[in-house]
Amino acid sequence: MLVLSFALAYRFFPGAFHSAPRVEQPAVSAPPARPAAPWIAEQQPPTEPLPAADADGGAASEPTSLAEAVAMGPPAPVTEAVASLLKRARAAEVQGRLVEPADGSAVALYREVLAQDANNAEAEQGLKRIGGAMRDWAIAAMERGENAEARRFVAAFADLPHAEAELAQLEARLRVLNQVMPLLAEAADLLKAGKALGDGQDNALAVYRRAWALDPGNGLVDQGLAQIERSFLDRALAAAAQDDFDGADRILAEASAVRPGSQEQQDTRTRIEGLRHQRAESVLAQARSALDAGNADLAESLLQRALAVSPDLPGVDDFNQRLSNARLYASFRPGEVVRDAFLATAGQAPPLVVIPTGRFVMGSPADEDGHRDNEEPQRRVEIAAGIAFGQSEVTVGQFRDFVNATGYVTEAERAGSGSYYDENTGRLTDRRSMSWKNDYSGGRAGEDLPVVNVSWNDATAYLQWLSQQTGKTYRLPSEAEFEYALRAGSATRYPWGDGDPRDPVGNFTGDGDRSPKKRSWARAFLDYSDGYWGPAPVRRYPANAFGLHDMVGNVSEWVEDCWHDNYTRAPRDHEAWVNPGCTTRVIRGGSWGSAPDQVRSAWRAGLAAGARSAQVGFRVVREL
């Protein structure tokens, strides 16, 4: 066994048993144009894989088995002359003298070894290794377009051990190169002559395309096409720099036919998209400035310009909402609280809440519990104009500012009487000296209570003064606007739903309410108490979905409309339904003393325009 192991080792590793020094083969990253040390001993060519083959062009043999090695016996010993030749051949390889000079090259020395030792494995491997280098250098020369160099390396490869399939492939590529190179020269001349593009075949692009058809993937052809492509891309960038983005798109479309899907085209398109978005953002910023300055028409025109540049511009939805708000709500937002300052004196108008536009069904169906004939026929009404509602009813303090500023005398004061709640009888009773200065029971009214004992005419006088003080248009709400704001998006019997309220949502009759003398309501919501007998100070209960307080309960409120027995022929928009000379106006919303059916969303009643009541007040509306 010891002898057998020695024989196997000597056959397959002969270098371990003779004194010839091993020469390491340093590797480099790529083959040079001409052989020079160091070099790649063997390198797979950058083409499709070729079948492995032996030196005679046949298929590569299978590895030697252990049984075959035993049968073959130990190799013949290497002579001193052969060892010397191998040493010189390896040195020639390291120095890059592969095939030249004829008598001192690695190839010549390895062949001299084989002449003395026909089966010398190291010489055979050396020749195969150099053949691989010739193959790789031939391919590299072809890719550089160096026709003569490529032919020289192919010839050297053919003279060394090689696979016939590899040689056939190299020769085929060489033939293609011989056809392509004249075309490349022709295209270069056309480029110099300024004929990069044109009709027919007399232009560089057409010639490069012919070359590409012969040799798809040829690096030199691709470089030529890239040069032509660059002229398109530069023009596209120049057009984009002048805000001609449509022109830039057209030029890019032409460029796509030169080198379809090239990275340069993608990069240029990305740059142009960046310029496009930058320009569109700049125009949109101008539109925002115009909108901030109150010029909605200019803002919309600039927005259209921005969208023409970049249809998918971010922020457009928000801007459109602002533009819509500007046209509908004078640049305010629905839900925003607005308070107008007086122009010539210190003071402010009551706080307003901007109401969103929308549609709703006004009135009540015939099967609604508590329905009255004057609440029909139901109709769909559109609130298309931007308006702002008083956040609550006008207070005693706000009305006092008006009286102090103008010396206005209300109708109750001129008549010398107004109404108050007589707890002994449980009724509203007319009484001398009652006016806006008194609360529901006849006492002095607090500044934050809703003003009562004011007629429709008194309310109109206050609103005319408020318009003069602010320079804005103040008025009473129309009946349609009032019900829309009261419902605040609901379509139920009450603003909060169809059943009895559970949490305090407004000031109206509940079976838990008690007067100072412990009176209770005959008709009231079950299990409900709001904490007040009589009007409550404004904003003591939660706001509705539009941000308004006390739209239902507390005090009934005057609206602009004349009284009509039903909605037949009523307007279908937000406008008040007014007949010249009418003396009866509408009140809405119910009051602190209203029974459950009188605080329904659709409830309405008529009252003489000159009437004064401890249960009726008003709120302001401002047009935007």
Residue pairs with C-beta under 8 A, 6 or more apart in sequence:
4 70
6 74
7 70
7 73
7 74
8 66
8 69
8 70
9 16
10 16
10 17
10 74
10 75
11 69
11 72
11 73
11 74
11 75
12 69
14 75
14 78
14 121
14 122
15 22
15 122
18 78
18 83
19 83
20 78
20 83
20 84
20 86
20 87
21 87
22 90
23 87
23 90
23 91
23 93
23 94
25 38
25 41
25 93
25 94
26 38
26 94
27 38
27 40
27 41
28 38
28 39
28 40
30 40
30 140
31 39
31 40
31 43
31 133
31 136
31 137
31 140
32 39
32 137
33 140
33 141
33 144
33 146
33 149
34 149
35 96
35 97
35 98
35 99
35 100
35 133
35 137
36 96
37 93
37 94
37 95
37 96
38 94
38 96
39 93
39 96
39 98
39 133
40 133
40 136
41 93
41 129
41 132
41 133
42 128
42 129
42 132
42 133
43 132
43 133
43 136
45 135
45 136
45 139
45 166
46 139
47 139
47 169
50 163
50 165
50 166
50 169
51 59
51 163
51 165
52 59
52 60
52 163
53 59
53 60
53 162
53 163
53 164
53 165
53 166
54 60
54 61
54 161
55 124
55 127
55 128
55 161
55 162
56 161
57 162
57 163
57 164
64 72
75 119
76 117
76 119
78 86
78 117
78 120
79 116
79 117
81 116
82 113
82 116
82 117
82 120
85 109
85 112
85 113
85 116
86 109
86 113
86 120
86 122
86 123
88 109
89 106
89 109
89 110
89 113
89 123
89 126
90 106
90 126
92 98
92 104
92 105
92 106
92 109
93 106
93 126
93 129
93 130
97 104
97 105
97 106
98 105
98 106
98 107
98 130
98 133
98 134
98 156
99 105
99 106
99 107
99 130
99 134
99 156
102 108
106 126
106 130
107 127
107 130
107 160
110 123
110 126
110 127
110 130
111 123
111 127
113 120
113 122
113 123
114 120
114 123
114 124
117 123
124 161
127 160
127 161
128 160
128 161
130 160
131 157
131 160
131 161
131 162
134 153
134 154
134 156
134 157
134 160
135 153
135 157
135 162
135 166
135 170
137 149
137 153
138 150
138 153
138 154
138 157
138 170
138 174
139 170
139 173
141 147
141 149
141 150
141 153
142 150
142 173
142 174
142 177
143 219
144 219
144 220
145 177
145 181
145 184
145 220
147 174
147 177
147 178
147 181
150 174
150 177
151 174
154 167
154 170
154 171
154 174
157 166
157 167
157 170
158 167
176 214
176 215
177 215
179 214
180 211
180 214
180 215
180 218
180 220
180 221
183 207
183 208
183 210
183 211
183 214
184 211
184 220
184 221
184 224
186 207
187 204
187 207
187 208
187 211
187 224
188 204
188 224
190 196
190 202
190 203
190 204
190 207
191 204
191 224
191 227
191 228
195 202
195 203
195 204
196 203
196 204
196 205
196 227
196 228
196 231
197 203
197 204
197 205
197 228
198 205
198 206
200 206
201 207
201 210
204 224
204 228
205 225
205 228
205 258
208 221
208 224
208 225
208 228
211 218
211 221
211 224
212 218
212 221
212 222
212 225
215 221
222 259
225 258
225 259
226 259
226 262
226 264
228 258
229 255
229 258
229 259
229 262
229 264
229 265
230 264
232 251
232 252
232 254
232 255
232 258
233 252
233 255
233 264
233 265
233 268
235 251
236 247
236 248
236 251
236 252
236 255
236 268
236 272
237 248
237 268
237 271
237 272
239 245
239 247
239 248
239 251
240 248
240 271
240 272
240 275
240 276
241 275
243 279
243 309
245 272
245 275
245 276
245 279
245 309
248 272
252 265
252 268
252 269
252 272
255 265
255 268
256 265
259 265
276 309
276 310
277 310
277 313
279 309
279 310
280 306
280 307
280 309
280 310
280 313
281 306
281 313
283 302
283 305
283 306
283 309
284 302
284 303
284 306
284 313
284 315
284 316
284 319
286 302
287 298
287 299
287 300
287 302
287 303
287 306
287 319
288 299
288 319
288 322
290 296
290 298
290 299
290 302
291 299
291 319
291 322
291 323
291 326
291 331
292 331
294 326
294 331
296 323
296 326
296 327
299 323
299 326
300 323
303 316
303 319
303 320
303 323
306 313
306 316
307 313
307 316
322 331
325 331
325 332
325 333
325 334
325 386
327 386
328 357
328 385
328 386
328 624
329 336
329 354
329 386
329 388
329 624
330 386
330 624
332 338
332 354
332 386
332 388
332 624
333 354
334 354
334 355
334 356
334 546
335 353
335 354
335 356
335 546
335 547
336 353
336 354
337 351
337 352
337 353
337 391
337 547
338 351
338 352
338 353
338 354
338 388
338 622
339 348
339 349
339 350
339 351
339 352
340 348
340 349
340 352
340 470
340 472
340 622
341 347
341 348
341 349
341 470
342 348
342 349
342 469
342 470
343 469
343 470
343 471
344 469
345 405
345 469
347 401
347 469
349 466
349 469
349 470
349 472
349 474
349 620
349 622
350 390
350 391
350 392
350 394
350 395
350 398
350 619
350 620
351 390
351 391
351 392
352 388
352 389
352 390
352 391
352 620
352 622
353 388
353 389
353 390
353 391
353 546
353 547
353 548
354 386
354 387
354 388
354 624
355 383
355 386
355 387
355 388
355 389
355 481
355 484
355 485
355 546
356 546
357 382
357 383
357 384
357 385
357 386
358 382
358 383
358 484
358 489
359 380
359 381
359 382
359 383
360 380
360 381
360 383
360 483
360 484
360 487
360 489
360 491
361 378
361 379
361 380
361 381
361 491
362 378
362 379
362 380
362 381
362 480
362 483
362 484
362 567
362 602
363 375
363 376
363 377
363 378
363 379
363 567
363 602
364 370
364 371
364 372
364 375
364 376
364 378
364 493
364 600
364 601
364 602
365 371
365 376
365 378
366 376
368 493
368 600
368 602
369 493
369 597
370 493
370 596
370 597
370 600
370 603
371 602
372 603
373 565
373 566
374 564
374 565
374 566
374 604
375 566
375 567
375 602
375 603
375 604
376 566
376 567
377 566
377 567
377 568
378 567
379 567
379 570
379 572
380 572
381 480
381 484
381 571
381 572
381 573
381 574
382 572
382 573
382 574
383 480
383 481
383 484
383 573
383 574
384 573
384 574
385 574
385 623
385 624
386 623
386 624
387 477
387 481
387 574
387 621
387 622
387 623
387 624
388 621
388 622
388 624
389 477
389 481
389 485
389 546
389 548
389 619
389 620
389 621
390 548
390 619
390 620
390 621
391 539
391 543
391 547
391 548
391 549
392 450
392 538
392 539
392 548
392 549
392 550
392 619
393 450
393 451
393 538
393 550
393 554
393 555
393 557
393 617
393 618
393 619
394 450
394 451
394 459
394 462
394 617
394 618
394 619
394 620
395 447
395 448
395 449
395 450
395 451
395 538
396 436
396 437
396 445
396 446
396 447
396 448
396 449
396 450
396 451
397 447
397 448
398 451
399 436
399 451
399 454
399 462
400 447
402 408
402 461
402 462
402 465
402 466
403 410
403 436
405 465
405 469
406 465
408 458
408 461
408 462
408 465
410 435
410 436
410 453
410 454
410 455
410 458
410 612
411 455
411 457
411 458
411 610
411 612
412 418
412 434
412 435
412 436
412 453
412 454
412 455
412 458
412 612
413 435
413 436
415 612
416 432
416 433
417 430
417 431
417 432
417 433
417 434
417 612
418 430
418 431
418 433
418 434
418 435
418 436
418 438
418 453
418 612
418 614
419 428
419 429
419 430
419 431
419 434
419 453
419 612
419 613
419 614
419 615
420 428
420 429
420 431
420 434
420 438
420 440
420 441
420 442
420 614
421 427
421 428
421 429
421 440
421 441
421 442
421 534
421 593
421 614
422 428
422 429
423 441
423 515
423 516
423 517
423 519
426 519
428 593
428 613
428 614
428 615
431 442
434 442
434 453
434 612
434 614
435 453
435 612
436 445
436 451
436 452
436 453
436 454
436 458
437 444
437 445
438 444
438 445
438 453
438 614
439 445
439 446
439 449
439 452
439 534
439 535
439 614
440 452
440 534
440 535
440 592
440 614
440 615
441 534
445 451
445 452
446 537
448 537
448 538
449 535
449 536
449 537
449 538
450 535
450 538
450 550
450 554
450 555
450 617
451 617
451 618
452 535
452 555
452 613
452 614
452 615
452 616
452 617
453 612
453 613
453 614
454 462
454 612
454 616
454 617
454 618
455 609
455 610
455 611
455 612
456 476
456 558
456 585
456 607
456 609
456 610
456 611
456 618
457 609
457 610
459 476
459 558
459 618
460 476
462 618
463 474
463 475
463 476
463 620
464 474
466 474
466 620
467 473
467 474
467 475
472 622
472 623
473 622
473 623
474 620
474 621
474 622
475 560
475 620
475 621
475 622
475 623
476 558
476 559
476 560
476 576
476 618
476 620
476 621
477 485
477 559
477 560
477 619
477 621
478 559
478 560
478 561
478 574
478 575
478 576
478 577
479 559
479 560
479 561
479 576
479 577
479 586
479 588
479 604
480 571
480 573
480 574
480 575
480 576
481 559
481 574
481 621
482 551
482 557
482 559
482 588
482 589
483 588
483 601
483 602
484 574
485 544
485 546
485 548
485 551
486 495
486 544
486 551
486 552
486 588
486 589
486 601
487 495
487 601
488 495
488 544
488 545
488 546
488 548
488 551
489 545
489 546
490 496
490 497
490 545
490 601
492 498
492 601
493 600
493 601
494 501
494 552
494 599
494 600
494 601
495 505
495 544
495 551
495 552
495 601
496 505
500 525
500 526
500 527
500 528
500 596
501 525
501 528
502 527
502 528
504 528
504 529
504 530
504 531
504 541
505 541
505 542
506 530
506 541
506 550
506 552
506 553
506 554
506 599
507 530
507 532
507 535
507 536
507 540
507 541
507 550
507 553
507 554
507 592
508 525
508 530
508 552
508 553
508 554
508 590
508 591
508 592
508 593
508 594
508 596
508 599
509 521
509 523
509 524
509 525
509 592
509 593
509 594
509 595
509 596
510 521
510 524
510 525
510 527
510 528
510 529
510 530
511 520
511 521
511 524
511 525
511 526
511 527
511 528
511 529
512 527
512 528
512 529
513 520
513 521
513 524
513 529
513 530
513 532
513 533
514 520
514 533
515 533
516 533
519 533
521 595
523 595
523 596
524 595
524 596
525 596
530 536
530 541
530 553
532 540
532 592
533 592
534 592
535 554
535 555
535 591
535 592
535 617
536 550
536 554
536 592
538 549
538 550
538 554
539 549
539 550
540 549
541 549
541 550
541 553
541 554
542 549
543 549
544 551
550 589
551 589
552 589
552 590
552 599
552 601
553 589
553 590
553 591
553 592
553 594
553 599
554 591
554 592
555 589
555 591
555 592
555 615
555 616
555 617
556 587
556 588
556 589
556 590
556 591
556 594
556 605
556 613
556 615
556 616
556 617
557 587
557 588
557 589
557 616
557 617
557 618
557 619
558 585
558 586
558 587
558 607
558 616
558 617
558 618
559 576
559 585
559 586
559 587
559 588
560 576
560 578
560 585
561 576
561 577
561 578
561 585
561 586
562 577
562 578
562 579
562 582
562 584
562 585
562 586
563 582
563 584
563 585
563 586
563 606
563 607
564 570
564 577
570 577
571 577
582 609
583 608
583 609
583 610
584 606
584 607
584 608
584 609
585 606
585 607
585 608
585 609
586 604
586 605
586 606
586 607
587 604
587 605
587 606
587 607
587 616
588 603
588 604
588 605
589 599
589 603
590 598
590 599
590 600
590 603
591 615
591 616
592 615
593 615
594 603
597 603
598 605
607 613
607 616
